[in-house]
Amino acid sequence: MIEVKNVRKSFGDKVVLEDVSAVMETGKTNLIIGSSGSGKTVLMKCMIGLFKPDSGQVLYEGKDILQMEEKDLKEVRTQIGMLFQGSALFDSMNVEQNIRFPLDMFTRMSKEEKRKRVNEVLDRVNLEGANKKFPAEISGGMKKRVALARAIVLNPKYLFCDEPNSGLDPQTSLVIDKLIKEITIEYNMTTVVNTHDMNTVMESGDNIVYMYQGHKQWQGSSKDIIFSDDKKLNDFIFASDFLAKAKEMSKMEAAEKK
């Protein structure tokens, strides 16, 4: 579990996060949503230690990473997997080398052990046999799956995904959402996803934090969001025709059952 308590972050005179508190639950897909400039990306960067808040706490299993000594912070970081928005694969490395990179950096595993682990995660993301392909030879969706395999190769306790569906078609986006959700449950990870994709919100939103102008405006599940009376949240989600229709249908179904 990751808990953010009363986090404030500013850049010069501009306050980007103000008194934000939220809980990211273990074994669930935790989403951070909001429009551009809402603070969702800064919040995620505070959680993984890329930004240091002006005040507040970021607790991993009850321990504040902002107060940790360097050796303890390094230990936490080895338990974090990161799926970047643009996949961030090394063009000069093939698929196997990209996925093996964290193993080379942080473990003393033998070459055979590394090869076995790489093949395990490749199989898990349905890319068995793609070891020798280079990023330039594979599709955008395959790159995201390779990046996801790399993010989980160290068997992390925490997985952060920054706009995992960016640049993908709707069908491929659903595949990535499904993989992230399945892997979260299988590994019993605390997964945090920064997204604006409403399909992701409805399909994977076990726990959703809606950010508005630097504040946590609302928190709940994808089921809760359908019946929310929060005007700012409704204005945001009704920008999607898909979600507007889903919300209306759910209300009609609920009325029919009464």
C-alpha positions as CSV (number, residue, x, y, z in Angstrom):
1,M,0.0,0.0,0.0
2,I,1.1,3.5,-0.8
3,E,-0.3,6.4,1.2
4,V,0.0,10.1,0.3
5,K,-0.7,12.5,3.2
6,N,-1.2,16.2,2.9
7,V,1.3,16.6,0.1
8,R,2.0,20.1,-1.2
9,K,4.2,20.8,-4.2
10,S,5.0,24.1,-5.8
11,F,7.4,25.3,-8.5
12,G,8.3,28.9,-7.7
13,D,5.1,30.8,-7.0
14,K,2.9,28.2,-8.7
15,V,1.3,25.7,-6.4
16,V,0.7,22.4,-8.3
17,L,-0.4,20.2,-5.5
18,E,-2.2,21.4,-2.4
19,D,-2.9,19.2,0.6
20,V,-3.4,16.0,-1.4
21,S,-4.1,12.8,0.5
22,A,-4.9,9.5,-1.1
23,V,-4.4,5.7,-0.6
24,M,-3.2,3.4,-3.4
25,E,-4.3,-0.1,-2.5
26,T,-2.4,-3.3,-2.8
27,G,-3.6,-5.9,-5.4
28,K,-5.7,-3.2,-7.1
29,T,-5.3,-1.0,-10.2
30,N,-5.2,2.5,-8.8
31,L,-5.9,5.3,-11.3
32,I,-5.0,8.9,-11.2
33,I,-7.2,10.9,-13.6
34,G,-7.7,14.6,-14.5
35,S,-7.3,17.1,-17.2
36,S,-4.0,18.6,-18.3
37,G,-2.6,20.8,-15.5
38,S,-4.6,19.0,-12.8
39,G,-1.4,17.8,-11.0
40,K,-1.8,14.1,-11.7
41,T,1.7,13.7,-13.3
42,V,3.4,15.7,-10.5
43,L,1.6,13.6,-7.9
44,M,2.9,10.4,-9.5
45,K,6.4,11.8,-9.7
46,C,6.2,12.7,-6.0
47,M,5.2,9.2,-5.2
48,I,8.2,7.6,-7.0
49,G,10.6,10.2,-5.6
50,L,11.4,12.1,-8.7
51,F,10.0,15.3,-7.1
52,K,10.3,16.1,-3.4
53,P,7.1,17.6,-1.9
54,D,7.3,20.9,-0.1
55,S,5.4,19.3,2.8
56,G,3.5,16.1,3.6
57,Q,4.3,12.4,3.5
58,V,4.6,9.6,1.0
59,L,4.3,6.3,2.9
60,Y,5.3,2.9,1.5
61,E,3.9,0.2,3.8
62,G,3.8,2.9,6.5
63,K,7.3,4.2,6.0
64,D,7.9,7.7,4.8
65,I,10.3,7.7,1.8
66,L,10.9,11.4,2.3
67,Q,12.6,10.6,5.6
68,M,14.5,7.5,4.5
69,E,18.3,7.3,4.4
70,E,19.7,6.7,1.0
71,K,20.3,2.9,1.4
72,D,16.7,2.4,2.5
73,L,15.4,4.5,-0.3
74,K,17.5,2.5,-2.8
75,E,15.9,-0.7,-1.5
76,V,12.4,0.7,-2.1
77,R,13.3,1.8,-5.6
78,T,14.4,-1.7,-6.5
79,Q,10.8,-2.8,-5.7
80,I,9.3,-0.3,-8.1
81,G,8.6,-1.1,-11.8
82,M,7.9,1.7,-14.2
83,L,6.0,1.6,-17.5
84,F,6.9,4.9,-19.3
85,Q,4.5,6.8,-21.6
86,G,6.7,6.3,-24.7
87,S,7.9,2.8,-23.6
88,A,11.5,4.1,-23.3
89,L,13.1,1.1,-24.9
90,F,16.7,1.2,-26.0
91,D,16.8,1.3,-29.8
92,S,20.3,-0.3,-29.9
93,M,19.2,-3.3,-27.8
94,N,16.9,-6.1,-28.9
95,V,13.9,-7.2,-26.9
96,E,15.7,-9.6,-24.7
97,Q,18.5,-7.1,-23.9
98,N,15.9,-4.4,-23.0
99,I,14.1,-6.7,-20.6
100,R,17.3,-8.0,-19.1
101,F,18.7,-4.5,-18.4
102,P,17.2,-4.3,-14.8
103,L,18.5,-7.8,-14.1
104,D,22.0,-6.7,-15.2
105,M,21.8,-3.5,-13.1
106,F,20.3,-4.8,-9.9
107,T,21.0,-8.6,-9.6
108,R,23.8,-11.1,-9.5
109,M,21.9,-13.7,-11.4
110,S,23.7,-16.0,-13.8
111,K,23.2,-15.6,-17.6
112,E,21.1,-18.6,-17.7
113,E,18.9,-17.4,-14.8
114,K,18.5,-14.1,-16.5
115,R,17.5,-15.7,-19.8
116,K,15.0,-17.9,-18.0
117,R,13.4,-14.9,-16.2
118,V,13.3,-12.9,-19.5
119,N,11.5,-15.7,-21.2
120,E,9.0,-16.0,-18.3
121,V,8.0,-12.4,-18.5
122,L,7.9,-12.4,-22.3
123,D,5.5,-15.4,-22.1
124,R,3.4,-13.5,-19.6
125,V,2.9,-10.6,-21.9
126,N,2.2,-12.9,-24.9
127,L,5.5,-12.2,-26.7
128,E,7.1,-15.6,-26.6
129,G,9.9,-15.9,-29.2
130,A,10.3,-12.1,-29.7
131,N,13.7,-12.1,-28.0
132,K,15.9,-11.1,-30.9
133,K,13.7,-8.4,-32.5
134,F,14.6,-4.8,-32.2
135,P,12.2,-1.9,-31.2
136,A,12.2,-0.6,-34.8
137,E,10.9,-4.0,-36.0
138,I,7.8,-4.2,-33.7
139,S,4.5,-2.4,-33.4
140,G,3.6,0.3,-30.8
141,G,1.5,-2.2,-28.9
142,M,4.3,-4.8,-28.8
143,K,6.7,-2.1,-27.6
144,K,4.3,-1.4,-24.7
145,R,4.2,-5.1,-23.8
146,V,8.0,-5.3,-23.9
147,A,8.2,-2.2,-21.6
148,L,5.7,-3.9,-19.3
149,A,7.7,-7.1,-19.3
150,R,10.8,-5.0,-18.4
151,A,8.8,-3.3,-15.6
152,I,7.9,-6.6,-13.9
153,V,11.1,-8.5,-14.5
154,L,12.4,-7.8,-11.0
155,N,9.0,-9.0,-9.6
156,P,8.2,-5.5,-8.1
157,K,5.8,-4.7,-5.2
158,Y,4.8,-1.5,-6.9
159,L,4.1,-0.8,-10.5
160,F,3.7,2.7,-12.0
161,C,2.3,3.3,-15.5
162,D,2.4,6.7,-17.1
163,E,-0.3,7.0,-19.8
164,P,0.1,3.3,-20.9
165,N,-2.4,3.6,-23.7
166,S,-0.9,6.8,-25.3
167,G,-0.6,6.4,-29.0
168,L,-2.4,3.1,-29.2
169,D,-5.6,2.1,-31.0
170,P,-8.6,1.2,-28.9
171,Q,-8.3,-2.6,-29.4
172,T,-4.6,-2.6,-28.4
173,S,-5.4,-0.3,-25.5
174,L,-7.8,-2.9,-24.1
175,V,-5.1,-5.6,-24.4
176,I,-2.7,-3.4,-22.4
177,D,-5.4,-2.6,-19.8
178,K,-6.2,-6.3,-19.4
179,L,-2.5,-7.3,-19.0
180,I,-1.9,-4.6,-16.4
181,K,-5.0,-5.6,-14.4
182,E,-4.1,-9.4,-14.6
183,I,-0.5,-8.8,-13.6
184,T,-1.5,-6.6,-10.7
185,I,-3.7,-9.4,-9.3
186,E,-1.2,-12.2,-10.0
187,Y,1.7,-10.4,-8.4
188,N,-0.4,-8.7,-5.7
189,M,1.2,-5.4,-6.6
190,T,0.2,-1.9,-5.8
191,T,-0.3,-0.5,-9.3
192,V,-0.7,3.2,-10.0
193,V,-1.8,4.3,-13.5
194,N,-1.8,7.9,-14.7
195,T,-4.4,8.1,-17.5
196,H,-7.0,10.1,-19.3
197,D,-8.4,7.1,-21.2
198,M,-12.0,6.6,-20.2
199,N,-12.1,3.0,-21.3
200,T,-9.3,2.4,-18.8
201,V,-11.3,4.1,-16.1
202,M,-14.3,1.9,-16.6
203,E,-12.5,-1.4,-17.3
204,S,-9.7,-1.1,-14.7
205,G,-10.7,1.4,-12.1
206,D,-10.6,-0.5,-8.9
207,N,-9.6,2.7,-7.1
208,I,-9.7,6.1,-8.9
209,V,-8.3,9.5,-7.7
210,Y,-9.7,12.4,-9.7
211,M,-7.4,15.5,-9.6
212,Y,-8.7,19.0,-10.2
213,Q,-6.5,22.1,-10.2
214,G,-4.0,20.6,-7.8
215,H,-6.5,19.1,-5.3
216,K,-7.9,15.7,-4.9
217,Q,-11.5,16.3,-5.9
218,W,-12.9,12.8,-5.7
219,Q,-11.9,9.2,-4.9
220,G,-13.9,6.0,-5.6
221,S,-14.2,3.0,-7.9
222,S,-15.4,2.7,-11.5
223,K,-18.8,1.6,-10.1
224,D,-19.0,4.7,-7.9
225,I,-18.1,7.0,-10.7
226,I,-21.3,6.1,-12.6
227,F,-23.5,7.5,-9.8
228,S,-21.3,10.3,-8.7
229,D,-23.0,13.7,-8.1
230,D,-19.6,15.6,-8.1
231,K,-20.1,18.3,-10.7
232,K,-16.5,18.8,-11.6
233,L,-16.0,15.0,-12.0
234,N,-19.1,14.7,-14.1
235,D,-18.0,17.6,-16.3
236,F,-14.7,15.8,-16.9
237,I,-16.1,12.4,-17.6
238,F,-19.0,13.6,-19.7
239,A,-16.4,14.8,-22.2
240,S,-16.3,11.2,-23.3
241,D,-19.4,10.0,-25.2
242,F,-18.6,6.5,-24.2
243,L,-18.8,7.2,-20.5
244,A,-21.8,9.5,-20.9
245,K,-23.7,6.6,-22.5
246,A,-22.4,4.1,-20.0
247,K,-23.6,6.3,-17.1
248,E,-27.0,6.8,-18.6
249,M,-27.5,3.1,-19.2
250,S,-26.4,2.2,-15.7
251,K,-28.9,4.6,-14.2
252,M,-31.7,3.2,-16.4
253,E,-30.8,-0.3,-15.4
254,A,-30.8,0.6,-11.7
255,A,-34.2,2.3,-12.1
256,E,-35.6,-0.8,-13.7
257,K,-34.5,-3.0,-10.9
258,K,-36.4,-0.8,-8.3
